[in-house]
Amino acid sequence: MTARAGFGFGSARVRALANGLTVAVLSNRRAPLVSTVVAYRVGTRDEMPAEGGIAHFLEHMMFKGTRRYGPGEVDRLTQALGGSNNAYTSHDLTAYWFTFSSGAWTRALAIERDRMEALLLDPAEIEAERRVILEEIAGYRNDPWDALNEQVNAAFFDGHPYGRSVLGSPETLAGIAREQLAGFHHRRYGPGNAVLVVAGDVGPEALDEAEARFGDLPPREPPPRVEVAAASRDGFRWRRVVRRAGETARLLVVLPAPPADHETAPAVRLLATWLGGTRGSRLVRALVDEEQLFQDLSVDFGDSVEPGYLQISAELVPGVEPERAEARLLECLEAAAAGPEPDELERARSVLEADWIFGHERIHQQAQSLAWALSFYAADLPDRQLEALFDLTTGDVTRVASRCLPPAVEGVIGWSLPDAEASR
Amino acid sequence: MRTEPPTAPERVVFRCQRVLGAPVVSVRVFLRGGMRREPTPGLALVTGRSLTEGSRERDWRRVADEAEARGVAISGFASLDGHGLAVDALAREWRKAVEWAAELSLEPAFPADRAAWVARQAAGELESLLDTPEARAGFAFLDHLYRPHPRSRPLQGELRGSPDEIADSCGRFHRASMARGVVVVVAGEVDPDEVEAEVHRRFRAAPERTGAPDEEVEPRGRPERRRELVCGGEGQAQVLLGHRTLELGHRDHPLLELLGVILGAGAGLDGRLPQRIRERDGLAYGVQVGTVVGASTDPGHLGVWVATADETVERVIDGAVEELRRVVEHGVLETELAAARAWLLGREPFGRETARQWAPRLVLAELLGLPLDRPEWRTRGWREATREAVDDAARRWIRPDELKITVGRPAAS
């Protein structure tokens, strides 16, 4: 296969069941494995502020007992069948996945169906899981990057649900009752709000299998998604967040960027790679390898449904003054607004293409990407965006650079500074 | 898929794995240096990473630019047993990947300014890691179990000296490692004969093997049973407990793998320890368990890691020790063994999906002289294990009275 062909997401067979469930099958017979993903169009953005963390709490509870599968049984069965499973909650989406050998994958459908229609939410299990999540929150707060990221996000998305912590806080978590969890599940976990992807060593008959297992579930029309106003950028000037912990200085700069399906998204993704996706990228070469101000640096473009961010994260070389490093970073960003040289662009394009291939080698990675694309857009979005990459010119990237980088925009500058430096 | 036996000249041991349909080709050059043989902590990593800092032909900028122009990812690495290069490329670029792997490993320049920068980065990386309570406690636990063996210390080390001294040390260490033989591995959708010819051509300048046998350092560990230290963070403590067990090639290894799954190394939160500590008692978010963690030619270890509230440390320790004692005294259930076996057998293909998974496996197979690349060899021990054999292994290798316990307390404890 050629790299430009992508992984053929557009060739996935998609069927909309009468109850609203979207089912997709992506055949890839390279390994005797099948991944399934059930993604619900619900996430932190759908929570009321006082119930912060409920989407994530519910994700945990999906492993704690249904009518047919008692607490822990999902994992026991996964183990007995030689598979793997997990789940995640983001601001936009909550997804559950299994990977099994080709002969066992339909068990995943049985579990997912039961979780969709018959979640138990036993009070004792809820209390045990609440304590578990408190420990998860403590772990995040003790991780220097997670803690900084949470504070910077809150400042950047001020008042917008993207600024809330996915885990919630100990205070909001304490207030979430069983009835709220049950209501959240009932409203948001119906077939009409879900996408089921089956990928790997299966053929189109998997569509029929999925329909046979889910088709008789009654439709549950999802409530309209909570409308969120775009985070206001009017008059937004640089905001600064400083926390004091640890010994290494860490810098996180967040700038506004378009949503994942925006027509400029491929150019912004290429911009991010050109700026900080590789060793030869503009910022890494200048600030890490040449001037040796940062020991590492990366630039990421977040895939979000609503307008999101371009994020620059870097760790300072011990002994370098944070003010000096920050000033040089901002200078470099302003200079980059003039756009890349043609050879820089070609390198970034090659790297982005390779990264995309590297990042989709495994079946479950392909299933995850397809589930995300189908949840909000169309199956072929990832392939179309990859294809668009090859048509982008320096002019295209320069245009988004001039709009996405200072001085045209400002964002949040977050520092995690060592205790000693912070007290100077 | 098939594995080619080594047929290139002995100075270069070559292994190739054809991975049908793989879009990526992975090349690894592995030299028998590593932490095990480094005279100064951190030298192996700095040497490995400095391989991308330039060759006789090209400086570091050209190395990076030319690789990126073709979408090739090149990185230098080091481990306990060796250092070398990892080159991952789209399948169409396999020849270039082999060519660059040979150039950078056979003719590295080790420019002084670049070697010094790599050393500085490694020191900064270690400092950054130590900002995380989990990493700080993890390093202390390895020291508790393995000191003075090199596994007891971080890979990064803190290499000091002038730029010239660092570069000279890297050059000497690299040449000495090269003299112990070069392992070249290629995995991907390639023709093994064609690749072998290319590897033979590109690596013909590899030196003869002359390396002398190494003096091994025995792992002993710290004498104290329990060790407490401050690891930072707020409210949450890190609990690690375990002891050394056995090597990867040991005949009991598959039995301990099965036992590990029964205790909690398997799917999700299944297993006795996660079920007890997290699911029943709600004391932690993460509970990690292994019985042969890091096993290679040296013994791996039994390891249990739990992050829990500072005030529940003793409950976690008591629960973990009780569960370990229970498995030693009462053995495992047939149903548990069947599930553990099924999980290991079912998971086995997961590790052979991509070329990038195959490549390090081939290196390890060569290094240990074990057929790790043959699925049937890996799975036989799991298939043949009986409950009695697993119970015997538990009694032999799980020793609750000899557990070493490391507790990392939060700063405000």
Interface residues (C-beta under 8 A of the other chain):
Chain A: M1 T2 A3 R30 A31 P32 L33 F63 P71 G72 V74 D75 R76 T78 Q79 A80 L81 G82 G83 S84 N85 N86 T99 F100 S101 A104 E127 A128 E129 R130 R131 V132 I133 L134 E135 E136 A138 G139 R141 N142 D143 P144 A245 G246 E247 T248 R250 T278 R279 G280 R285 D289 Q292 Q295 D296 E315 V317 P318 D343 E346 R347 A348 S350 V351 E353 A354 I357 F358 E361 R362 I363
Chain B: L20 G21 A22 P23 V24 W60 R61 A64 D65 E68 A69 R70 G71 V72 A73 D88 A89 L90 R92 W117 R120 Q121 A123 G124 E125 E127 S128 L130 D131 T132 P133 E134 G232 G233 E234 G235 Q236 V261 G266 A267 G268 L269 D270 Q275 R278 E279 R280 D281 G282 L283 A284 Y285 G286 A307 T308 A309 A338 A339 A340 A342 W343 L344 L345 G346 R347 P349 F350 R352 E353 T354 A355 R356 P410
